[in-house]
């Protein structure tokens, strides 16, 4: 199958692909996977390809409406059916039942008629699924094989091998990935982890790192406090993000550096642990909680700080440190997963995932905050290293390779 065509004047034009991004996780839910799908889809649209997104219906936050009598009425709303997001991205919010954490109930049968109808109606030739924990993504890959469509899968996370949840997930992946045409991982660490988990051929597993839109994360040193050093933390306040480490880091840093304050954005079930620590250590004037921060407001929080702290216990590719570096902050992070691949050594302080090591590296970053840390140079370097257009172009090359491969028949898929 050719990956290009002619315009009639002898000039060869790039092939225009018709792609369906499939995942349980998408807007209005916010997160790294959702942002990746959204950014990649828009970049592909700008390059002239047809892209749609398929996800399940979402319950939206209550909407406040002003009535004629002056009272405010709260109405529940549901994002379902076909929606067009700004920029022309078409999204199918399908009426599938979410189970846990906005993940569809796995059936491998009930979703087939509607997905088949969408694929045929939109003339889809490539099914691009995202995230191992998405039921809809795994089912779409299986359906694509039955319908003779090319299939791509992008893995965003690292998983273990010894806990029951990971064992079950790895078994499911081994089955669903037997029909996939090619796999994209967001880091080399993620690629190694995925090959071992899913027993995949290394030759069809590619690495295309995440990216950031530098125009949305520009530095603004005027927002910083000139007399204080602000350490910014923006993440979900859950165990996996290393909140227990953060609880142990803040008291010794505040004791050693009277000029340091902490600005913490995010919410989660570990927020209470942080609040209890602040009360116990009487640090109310040194630690400020912002609560949930919408992605559109993250840059406004970042530019208020000098140092960005990431305490994650596992990361496939930490896009948060990329956003912080683009905004001109010095980054201190745990040396886990794919984090060492994100930034060059002179732009990040890496520490082992324990309190002592993180305190040591954060102390270095605070002491050296004015040396070799030009925010605008950091921003320019990130701009030169990462862009969603480059991610889109590399993804198109993967699409082209998969489209040229012959489709596997039932017996071949069964043998794999």
Secondary structure, 3 states (H helix, E strand, C coil): CCCEEECCCCCEEECCCEEEEECCCCCCCCCHHHHHHHHHHHHHHHCCCEEEEEEECEEEEEEEEECCCCCEEEEEEEECEEEEECCCEEEEEECCCECCCCCECCCCCCCHHHHHHHHHHHCCCEEEEECCCCHHHHHHHHHHHHHCCEEEEEECCCCCCCCHHHHHHHHHHHHHHHHCCEEEECCHHHHHHHHHHHCCCHHHEEECCCCCCHHHCCCCHHHCCCCCEEEEEECCCCHHHCHHHHHHHHHHHHHHCCCEEEEEECCCCCHHHHHHHHHHHCCCCCEEEEECCCHHHHHHHHCCCCEEEECCCCCCCCHHHHHHHHCCCEEEEECCCCHHHCCCHHHEEEECCCHHHHHHHHHHHHHCCCCCCCHHHHHHHHHHHCCHHHHHHHHHHHHHHHHHCCCCCHHHHHHC
